[in-house]
Amino acid sequence: MRKILATFILAATLAGCATPTVFRDPATGQVAQCNATTPGIFPIIAQYEITNCSQAYAKMGWQQQ
């Protein structure tokens, strides 16, 4: 039981590592934010989603804020 609780606490703590990323289109000034849709108990998947979103905006020429 203690291992399960420790694992849950660790996962909840690491969930804060998947912070949103904000991008701005230099041509129009439009702003967009990359967020994770995965629940916080899966921080690795959440960070993967944000990374993919960030790469897509970077390819379009948007600048990270």
ROTILO-799247 format. One record per residue: residue in three letters; x, y, z of N, C-alpha, C in turn. Coordinates in steps of 0.05 Angstrom, whole numbers, plus 5000, padded with zeros to 4 digits. Layout:
ALAXYZXYZXYZ...
This chain:
MET501649765000500050005000501750255000ARG503950245015505750485016507050534989LYS507650324974508850364948506950494929ILE504450414930502350534913502050834919LEU501950894945501651174953504051334945ALA506451224949508851364941508951414911THR508151214896508051244867506151464858PHE503751464871501751674865502851954871ILE504051984894505152244902507352334884LEU509052154876511152224857510052304830ALA508052164820506852224794505452494796ALA504052554818502752804821504753034823THR506952984835509053194837510353254810LEU510853044795512153074769510153194749ALA507653184754505753294735506153594731GLY507253724750507854014747510054064727CYS511553864718513653904699512653954671ALA510253884666509053924639507654194638THR509254404637508154674636507354754608PRO505254914605504455004579506555184566THR506555194540508355354524506755554508VAL507555804507506156014492507756084468PHE506356114445507556194420506156444409ARG507656594393506556834380507256834351ASP505256894334505756924305506957194300PRO509357214291510557484287509157644266ALA507857524247506557674225503857794235THR502357654251499657754258499457834288GLY501357734304501257794333499357604348GLN498257414333496457214346498057044366VAL496856974388498156814409496656554412ALA498256334416497156074420498655934443GLN497355754456498555624479498355314475CYS500555174479500654884478500154774506ASN498054624510497454504535497254204531ALA497354054553497053764552494153704558THR493053504544490353414549490253164566THR492653044570492852804586492752874616PRO491352714632491252774661494052784673GLY494352944694496852994707498352744719ILE496952524720498252284731500152154710PHE500152254686501852154664503652384654PRO505552474670507152704662508852674637ILE509752434632511352384608509752424583ILE507252314583505552344560504652634557ALA504152764579503353054577505653214565GLN508053164573510353314562510753254533TYR510253004525510452924497508353084480GLU505953124490503853274476504753564472ILE505853684493506653964492509053994473THR510853804473513153804455512253794426ASN510353614420509353584392507953844383CYS506353954400504954204394507054434389SER509054444406511054654404512654624377GLN513254384370514654344345512954424321ALA510354374322508554454300508454754297TYR508254904319508255194317510955304308ALA513155184317515755274309516155234279LYS515155014268515354964239513755174223MET511655284235510055484221511255764224GLY513455784238514856034241514056204266TRP512456084283511556224308513956234327GLN513956434344516156464363515256404391GLN516856254406516256184433516556434451GLN514656484468514756714486515856644513
